[in-house]
Amino acid sequence: MHPLLDELSELSNEEVQKKHSDLMQKLNQAYGMGNQMLINQINMIMESYQEELNKRNKKMFDDLAGKDDKWKDLIDIGKKK
């Protein structure tokens, strides 16, 4: 996590996605200016937002997979009885 960022877990999904999109625009501007130090900082911040989005998506997938029992009794072709 970038040291200048607040706790991302307190933000909503929409806020995290919007900030990530805003950072993408700022990154494009930084590339236009050729400011490598700014590009590096924005990339580090974007990685933090992307990690938060990935963590949330994984949690959502795990929650859906764990709570849905309709697939529980399907035959696992890799399992021997």
C-alpha positions in Angstrom: 0.0 0.0 0.0 1.2 3.5 -0.9 2.2 5.4 2.3 0.1 8.4 1.5 -3.2 6.6 0.9 -5.9 6.4 3.5 -7.5 3.0 4.3 -9.1 1.8 1.1 -11.4 -0.7 2.8 -13.4 2.2 4.2 -14.4 3.2 0.6 -17.3 1.8 -1.4 -16.7 -0.3 -4.5 -17.9 2.6 -6.6 -15.5 5.1 -4.9 -12.6 2.7 -5.4 -13.4 2.2 -9.1 -13.9 5.9 -9.7 -10.6 6.8 -8.0 -8.8 4.1 -10.1 -10.3 5.6 -13.3 -9.3 9.1 -12.2 -5.8 7.9 -11.6 -5.7 6.4 -15.1 -6.5 9.8 -16.5 -3.8 11.4 -14.4 -1.4 8.8 -15.5 -2.1 9.6 -19.1 -1.4 13.2 -18.4 1.8 12.4 -16.6 3.0 10.3 -19.6 2.1 13.3 -21.8 4.3 15.6 -19.7 7.1 13.0 -19.6 7.4 13.2 -15.8 8.8 9.8 -14.8 8.7 10.4 -11.1 5.0 11.3 -11.2 4.3 8.3 -13.4 6.0 6.0 -10.8 4.0 7.4 -7.9 0.7 7.2 -9.8 1.5 3.6 -10.7 2.2 2.7 -7.1 -1.1 4.2 -6.0 -3.0 2.5 -8.9 -1.5 -0.8 -7.8 -3.0 -0.3 -4.3 -6.4 0.4 -5.7 -6.2 -2.6 -8.0 -5.2 -4.8 -5.1 -8.2 -3.6 -3.1 -10.5 -4.3 -6.1 -9.0 -7.7 -6.6 -9.4 -8.5 -2.8 -13.1 -7.4 -2.9 -13.8 -9.4 -6.1 -12.2 -12.5 -4.5 -14.2 -12.1 -1.4 -17.4 -11.6 -3.4 -16.7 -14.8 -5.4 -15.8 -16.8 -2.3 -19.0 -15.6 -0.6 -21.1 -16.6 -3.7 -19.4 -20.0 -4.0 -19.7 -20.8 -0.3 -23.4 -19.8 0.1 -24.8 -21.4 -3.0 -25.7 -25.0 -2.1 -27.5 -25.9 -5.3 -24.2 -27.1 -6.8 -23.2 -29.1 -3.6 -24.5 -32.5 -4.8 -23.0 -32.4 -8.3 -20.7 -35.2 -9.3 -17.0 -34.4 -9.1 -15.4 -36.3 -12.0 -12.0 -35.9 -10.3 -13.1 -37.6 -7.1 -12.9 -41.4 -6.7 -15.3 -43.3 -4.4 
